[in-house]
C-alpha cells in the first residue's frame, strides 16, 4: 500500500507543477473565440530570409567558360581553405579545390572551378558555410537561353503584347547575328523569310501606331525603317511601304531636327534605308553635341551610332570617328570599374536595369572591336544578374526587357559556339 501511496503523491505534485506552468504561460497566449480554450502563440517577429553564404550563378555556367562561386565570410566562422563540388545526379563529391586569395574585400573570397567541364547538375559545398544553390553546367547554356527568350519575344509579338523596345532589341539581335531561322510553316505570304522577321511583320500589321505622338511615334518610325531595311530582300514592295510609313510618321511626329536620342536613332535607320539627304542633314545637327558632351551615350544614341557606322550611304567621317570613340570610351570606363560593378555585396550600380545598360554598351563596343576582356566582363555581369549578388536574386526579364535578354544571350551564344567564352 505504501508503494501506491507514493505514486499518488507524485501524481499530485506533477499536476500542481503543470498547473503552475500553464498559469505562468497564460500571459503569452491568446484563445480562440466561441468558448474554445486552444492556445494560439503570438509571433511578433519575422523569420530572416535564407540567403546562402556560398553564392553561385543559379542559371548555370557554359561548359568552356570561366566558372566560379563567391563565399560571403562571417567574422565568427573564419576562412575555410577548401571547397568541394557535388554531382547531384550521382550524389557524390567529384571535384575539390582551394579558395583564392581575396581580391574582393575582407568579406568575400572566390572559388574557381573552370576546369570542370562535364555537363550535369552540381552544387558547391564547404565547411561551416554549407552549400550553394544547385546549378547546371552545359555546353549549350546560352544557346538554350537564347531560344527560350526568343520564343518569349515571338509569342509576345504574335499576341501583340510586345512593346516597341522589345521589338527593336529583337530586330537588333537578328541584324547583328544573322539569324537563319526556318520559315514559319503558317506563313504563306513570303517564301523564305525568317521567322524573326515574319513575326515582326505581323506585329507591325496588327498594331495601331497611326495615332501615336512624340517619342512613341518616333519609335514606331524606327521599327518600320529598320524592318524595311532587313526585309527588302524578301518582299521589296512591303519593305518600301513600311519605309514610306516610317517617313510619314516621323515627319508628323514633331520631332524633326530635335536633338534627342530617340530621334537620332530613327534618323540613322531612315537614312540607311532610304539614302535621303534630308535625314543626313538632320543627323549632322548632332555633331556639335557629340564633340562637347562627354557623358555616357544613351541607348538611342548608341544604337543609332551603330547603324550609322555600318550604313552603306555616304557618311561624315568626323562624326563616325566621334561616335566610335565615344562608344569605346564608355565601354572602357565601364570595364575599368568591373570589379566594383560586379561586387556582389557592394556593387556600384543602382539596380539590374543599370547592369543591363552596361552590358549593352560593352556589346556595342565589342561589335566594333572584338576583345576578350570585354567578353569576360559581360559574362561576369550576366553572372551578377543570375544569382551572384548579395540577395542571390535571379533577375528575370519583364515585358520591357525580354528582347534585351534575348540580345544578350544571343551574343553570348555566338561566343559559346565559337569557343570565345
C-alpha positions in Angstrom: 0.0 0.0 0.0 2.9 2.4 0.7 4.1 2.0 -2.8 0.8 3.0 -4.2 0.6 6.0 -1.8 4.0 7.3 -3.0 2.7 7.2 -6.6 -0.4 9.2 -5.6 1.7 11.9 -4.0 4.0 12.0 -7.1 1.0 12.4 -9.5 -0.4 15.2 -7.3 2.9 17.1 -7.4 3.1 16.7 -11.1 -0.4 18.0 -11.6 0.4 21.1 -9.4 3.6 21.8 -11.5 1.6 21.6 -14.8 -1.0 24.0 -13.5 1.7 26.4 -12.4 3.4 26.3 -15.8 0.1 26.9 -17.6 -0.7 29.8 -15.3 2.7 31.4 -15.9 2.3 31.0 -19.7 -1.3 32.3 -19.8 0.0 35.8 -20.3 1.8 34.8 -23.5 -1.1 33.1 -25.3 -4.4 34.1 -26.7 -7.5 32.0 -27.0 -9.9 31.4 -29.9 -13.4 32.8 -29.6 -16.5 30.7 -29.3 -15.6 29.2 -25.9 -12.5 27.4 -27.3 -9.6 27.1 -24.9 -7.0 26.2 -27.7 -3.9 28.4 -27.2 -2.5 30.3 -30.2 1.1 31.6 -30.0 1.6 35.3 -30.6 4.6 35.7 -33.0 5.9 39.3 -33.0 9.0 38.7 -35.2 9.7 37.7 -38.8 11.9 34.9 -39.8 15.0 36.1 -41.6 15.3 35.4 -45.3 17.5 32.4 -46.1 20.4 33.7 -48.3 23.2 31.2 -49.0 26.7 32.2 -47.9 28.0 30.3 -51.0 26.8 32.3 -53.9 26.5 30.8 -57.4 25.1 31.6 -60.8 21.8 29.8 -60.4 21.2 29.9 -64.2 24.3 27.9 -64.7 27.7 28.0 -66.4 28.7 27.3 -70.0 31.0 24.3 -70.1 34.0 26.0 -71.6 33.7 29.3 -69.8 35.2 30.6 -66.5 33.3 29.2 -63.6 33.4 30.5 -60.0 31.4 30.9 -56.8 31.8 33.5 -54.1 31.8 32.9 -50.4 30.4 35.6 -48.1 32.6 35.3 -44.9 31.4 35.6 -41.4 33.9 37.1 -38.8 32.9 34.4 -36.3 33.1 31.5 -38.7 36.6 32.0 -40.1 38.0 31.3 -43.5 37.8 27.8 -45.0 40.7 26.6 -47.1 38.9 24.2 -49.4 35.7 23.6 -51.2 34.1 20.6 -52.9 31.6 20.1 -55.7 28.9 17.5 -55.5 27.4 15.9 -58.6 23.7 15.9 -57.7 22.7 13.1 -60.0 25.4 10.8 -58.5 25.1 12.1 -55.0 28.9 12.2 -54.5 31.8 14.7 -54.5 33.5 14.8 -57.9 35.7 17.9 -57.5 37.8 19.6 -54.8 39.7 22.9 -54.8 41.1 25.7 -52.8 39.7 29.2 -52.3 41.7 32.0 -53.9 43.3 34.9 -52.0 40.8 37.6 -51.5 40.8 40.4 -54.1 37.2 41.4 -53.5 37.4 42.8 -49.9 37.6 41.3 -46.5 34.1 39.9 -46.6 34.4 37.9 -49.8 36.6 35.1 -51.3 36.3 33.4 -54.6 36.5 29.8 -55.7 37.2 28.9 -59.3 36.3 25.5 -60.9 36.8 26.5 -64.6 38.4 23.2 -65.4 35.2 21.3 -64.5 33.6 21.0 -68.0 31.4 17.9 -67.6 27.7 18.6 -68.2 25.5 18.0 -65.2 23.8 19.5 -62.1 26.0 20.4 -59.2 26.4 22.4 -56.0 29.4 23.8 -54.2 30.0 22.8 -50.5 32.4 23.9 -47.9 33.0 23.5 -44.2 31.0 25.7 -41.8 29.2 27.7 -44.5 27.2 24.9 -46.1 26.4 24.8 -49.8 25.3 26.9 -52.8 22.1 26.6 -54.7 22.1 23.9 -57.4 23.3 24.9 -60.9 24.0 23.3 -64.2 27.0 23.1 -66.5 26.1 22.9 -70.2 27.8 23.2 -73.5 24.8 25.0 -75.0 23.8 27.1 -72.0 23.5 30.4 -73.7 22.1 28.9 -76.9 19.3 27.3 -74.8 18.6 30.6 -73.1 18.6 32.4 -76.4 16.0 30.1 -77.8 13.9 30.4 -74.6 13.9 34.2 -74.5 13.5 34.3 -78.3 10.4 32.2 -78.1 9.1 34.5 -75.3 9.5 37.5 -77.6 7.9 35.7 -80.6 4.8 34.9 -78.5 4.5 38.5 -77.3 4.8 39.7 -81.0 2.1 37.2 -82.0 -0.4 38.3 -79.3 0.6 41.9 -79.9 1.7 42.5 -76.3 5.4 43.2 -77.2 6.3 46.8 -76.6 8.4 48.7 -79.2 11.7 48.4 -77.1 11.4 44.6 -77.1 10.8 44.6 -80.9 13.8 46.8 -81.5 16.1 44.6 -79.4 14.8 41.6 -81.2 15.5 43.1 -84.6 18.9 44.2 -83.4 19.8 40.7 -82.4 18.6 39.4 -85.8 20.7 42.1 -87.6 23.9 41.5 -85.6 23.9 37.7 -85.5 22.3 37.0 -88.9 19.8 34.6 -87.7 18.8 31.9 -90.1 15.6 30.7 -88.6 13.4 28.3 -90.6 10.4 29.8 -92.3 7.2 29.8 -90.2 5.1 26.9 -91.7 1.9 29.1 -91.4 3.4 31.9 -93.5 2.0 31.8 -97.0 2.8 35.4 -98.0 6.5 35.4 -98.3 8.7 32.4 -99.2 12.0 32.1 -97.4 11.6 34.9 -94.9 13.0 34.0 -91.4 10.5 33.7 -88.6 12.2 36.5 -86.7 11.1 38.9 -89.5 7.7 37.4 -90.2 6.6 37.7 -86.5 7.7 41.4 -86.5 5.9 41.9 -89.8 2.7 40.5 -88.2 3.2 42.6 -85.1 3.5 45.7 -87.3 0.4 44.9 -89.2 -1.5 44.2 -86.0 -0.5 47.4 -84.1 -2.3 50.7 -84.5 0.5 53.2 -84.4 -1.1 55.9 -86.5 -2.4 57.8 -83.5 1.0 57.8 -81.7 2.6 61.1 -80.9 6.0 62.4 -79.9 8.7 59.8 -78.9 6.2 56.9 -79.2 5.6 57.8 -82.9 9.4 58.2 -83.5 10.0 54.8 -82.0 7.5 53.2 -84.4 9.2 55.0 -87.3 12.5 53.5 -86.1 11.0 50.0 -86.1 9.4 50.4 -89.5 12.6 51.8 -91.1 14.8 49.0 -89.5 12.3 46.3 -90.6 12.2 47.8 -94.1 16.0 47.6 -94.4 16.1 44.0 -93.1 13.1 42.8 -95.1 13.8 44.2 -98.5 15.4 41.1 -99.8 12.2 39.0 -99.1 9.5 41.4 -100.2 10.7 44.7 -101.7 7.1 46.1 -102.1 6.2 45.6 -98.5 9.6 47.0 -97.4 9.0 50.1 -99.5 5.6 50.5 -98.0 7.0 50.3 -94.4 9.7 52.8 -95.2 7.1 55.3 -96.6 5.0 54.9 -93.4 8.1 55.4 -91.3 9.0 58.6 -93.1 5.4 59.9 -92.8 5.1 59.0 -89.1 8.5 60.7 -88.3 7.7 63.9 -90.2 4.3 64.2 -88.5 5.7 63.5 -85.0 7.0 66.9 -84.3 10.5 65.6 -83.7 12.1 67.0 -86.9 15.6 68.4 -86.1 15.0 67.7 -82.4 18.2 66.8 -80.6 17.4 63.7 -78.6 18.4 60.1 -78.5 15.1 58.7 -79.8 15.1 60.9 -82.9 18.8 60.2 -83.6 18.2 56.5 -83.8 15.2 57.0 -86.0 17.2 59.3 -88.3 20.0 56.8 -88.7 17.6 54.0 -89.6 15.7 56.2 -92.0 18.9 57.4 -93.7 20.3 53.9 -94.0 17.1 52.5 -95.5 16.3 55.4 -97.8 19.5 57.3 -98.5 17.6 60.6 -98.5 19.8 63.6 -97.9 17.3 65.4 -95.7 18.0 62.7 -93.0 21.7 63.1 -93.5 21.4 66.9 -92.8 19.4 66.3 -89.6 22.0 63.7 -88.4 24.7 66.4 -88.9 22.8 68.6 -86.4 24.1 66.3 -83.7 27.8 66.6 -84.4 28.5 69.6 -82.1 26.7 67.8 -79.3 28.9 64.8 -79.6 32.0 67.0 -79.7 31.3 68.7 -76.5 29.2 66.3 -74.4 31.3 63.6 -72.7 28.5 61.9 -70.7 27.5 58.3 -71.3 25.8 57.7 -74.6 22.1 56.9 -74.1 20.8 53.7 -75.7 19.2 55.6 -78.6 22.5 57.4 -79.4 24.5 54.2 -79.0 22.3 52.1 -81.3 21.9 55.0 -83.7 25.7 55.2 -83.8 26.0 51.5 -84.6 23.5 51.9 -87.5 25.3 55.0 -88.8 28.7 53.3 -88.7 27.6 50.3 -90.8 25.4 52.2 -93.3 26.5 52.0 -97.0 25.2 55.5 -97.6 27.5 58.5 -97.6 28.6 59.3 -94.0 30.6 62.1 -92.4 33.9 60.6 -91.3 34.4 63.0 -88.4 31.0 62.2 -87.0 31.7 58.5 -87.5 35.0 58.8 -85.6 33.3 60.7 -82.8 30.7 58.1 -82.4 33.2 55.2 -82.4 35.4 57.0 -80.0 32.5 57.7 -77.6 31.3 54.0 -77.6 34.8 52.7 -77.0 35.5 55.3 -74.3 32.2 54.5 -72.5 32.9 50.7 -72.7 36.4 51.1 -71.4 35.3 53.2 -68.5 32.7 50.5 -67.5 35.3 47.8 -68.0 37.8 49.7 -65.7 35.2 49.7 -63.0 34.3 46.0 -63.5 35.5 44.8 -60.1 33.4 47.5 -58.4 30.3 46.9 -60.5 30.1 43.1 -60.2 31.0 43.0 -56.5 28.0 41.0 -55.1 27.9 42.8 -51.7 28.9 46.4 -52.6 28.0 46.6 -56.3 28.5 50.1 -57.7 25.2 50.1 -59.6 21.6 51.2 -58.7 19.9 48.0 -59.9 19.5 45.3 -62.6 18.4 47.8 -65.2 21.7 49.7 -64.9 23.6 46.4 -65.2 21.8 45.6 -68.4 22.7 49.0 -69.8 26.3 48.4 -69.0 26.1 45.1 -70.9 24.5 46.9 -73.9 27.5 49.3 -74.1 30.0 46.5 -73.9 28.3 44.5 -76.6 28.3 47.5 -78.9 32.0 48.2 -78.3 32.8 44.5 -78.9 30.8 44.6 -82.1 33.2 47.3 -83.3 36.4 46.0 -81.7 36.4 42.4 -80.6 38.1 42.0 -77.2 38.5 39.0 -74.9 38.4 41.3 -71.8 35.0 42.7 -72.7 33.7 39.2 -73.2 34.8 38.3 -69.7 33.2 41.4 -68.2 29.9 40.8 -69.9 29.9 37.2 -68.5 30.6 38.5 -65.0 27.8 41.0 -65.3 25.4 38.3 -66.5 26.5 36.1 -63.5 25.5 39.0 -61.3 22.0 39.1 -62.8 21.8 35.3 -62.4 22.4 35.0 -58.6 25.9 36.3 -57.9 24.6 39.2 -55.9 24.1 39.9 -52.2 20.4 38.7 -52.2 21.2 35.7 -54.5 18.4 37.1 -56.7 17.9 35.8 -60.2 16.6 38.7 -62.3 14.1 37.6 -64.9 13.1 39.8 -67.8 10.0 41.8 -67.5 7.8 42.8 -70.5 10.2 45.6 -71.5 13.5 43.7 -71.2 12.7 40.3 -72.7 14.1 41.5 -76.0 17.3 42.7 -74.4 17.8 39.3 -72.6 17.4 37.7 -75.9 20.0 40.0 -77.4 22.5 39.4 -74.6 22.1 35.6 -74.7 22.3 35.6 -78.5 25.6 37.4 -78.2 26.9 35.0 -75.5 25.6 32.0 -77.6 27.7 33.2 -80.5 30.8 33.4 -78.3 29.9 30.0 -76.8 29.7 28.4 -80.2 32.9 29.9 -81.4 34.8 28.9 -78.3 35.5 32.5 -77.2 34.0 32.3 -73.7 
